[in-house]
Amino acid sequence: MAKSKEVRVTINLECIDCAQNYGKKYRGISRYTTQKNRRNTPIRLELKKFCCYCSIHTIHKEIKK
């Protein structure tokens, strides 16, 4: 039988600046895929990653799938 709750889960990270700015020169939303341990980090993950649309390092937050 398969486990219902895995310890390691795959999450999506999305740029918060791209999601708020609609009138930009380049339209799009920067997204990254990574994994996290559900036991060690039960809260939503926030990482500083490079956004190719903003051309700077911005905060990327975990989103629902």
Wavefront OBJ file of the C-alpha trace (Angstrom):
o trace
v 0.000 0.000 0.000
v 1.163 3.537 -0.767
v 1.673 6.121 1.944
v -0.975 8.820 2.022
v 1.283 11.570 3.413
v 4.845 11.665 2.147
v 7.500 13.483 4.167
v 9.092 15.163 1.109
v 6.691 17.079 -1.114
v 7.201 18.949 -4.396
v 6.290 22.641 -4.223
v 6.097 25.572 -6.659
v 7.643 28.962 -5.900
v 6.264 32.083 -7.604
v 7.686 35.619 -7.814
v 5.600 38.067 -5.789
v 6.643 41.098 -7.876
v 5.556 39.559 -11.205
v 2.167 38.566 -9.806
v 1.431 42.169 -8.728
v 2.724 44.072 -11.800
v 0.473 43.699 -14.831
v 1.683 46.667 -16.927
v 5.292 45.554 -17.390
v 7.335 45.413 -20.576
v 7.692 41.615 -20.363
v 4.622 39.719 -19.260
v 5.079 36.507 -17.381
v 5.485 35.021 -13.945
v 8.729 33.465 -12.768
v 8.187 30.024 -11.209
v 10.567 27.499 -9.675
v 9.954 23.890 -8.625
v 11.668 22.414 -5.578
v 11.098 20.012 -2.687
v 10.699 20.547 1.031
v 10.450 18.391 4.104
v 6.941 18.665 5.534
v 8.067 17.842 9.092
v 10.872 20.422 9.282
v 9.081 23.285 7.491
v 5.305 23.113 7.995
v 4.830 26.804 7.071
v 4.931 28.179 3.521
v 8.425 28.554 2.144
v 9.894 31.896 0.980
v 13.208 32.008 -0.899
v 15.108 34.756 -2.665
v 15.583 33.620 -6.297
v 16.439 35.281 -9.617
v 13.439 36.426 -11.669
v 14.150 36.557 -15.413
v 11.194 38.923 -15.990
v 12.213 41.459 -13.302
v 15.966 40.880 -13.956
v 16.741 40.992 -10.229
v 16.675 38.690 -7.219
v 13.186 38.782 -5.668
v 11.255 36.864 -3.037
v 9.484 33.770 -4.339
v 6.656 32.343 -2.211
v 5.183 28.858 -2.156
v 1.868 28.563 -4.019
v -0.824 25.909 -4.156
v -0.710 23.413 -7.003
l 1 2 3 4 5 6 7 8 9 10 11 12 13 14 15 16 17 18 19 20 21 22 23 24 25 26 27 28 29 30 31 32 33 34 35 36 37 38 39 40 41 42 43 44 45 46 47 48 49 50 51 52 53 54 55 56 57 58 59 60 61 62 63 64 65
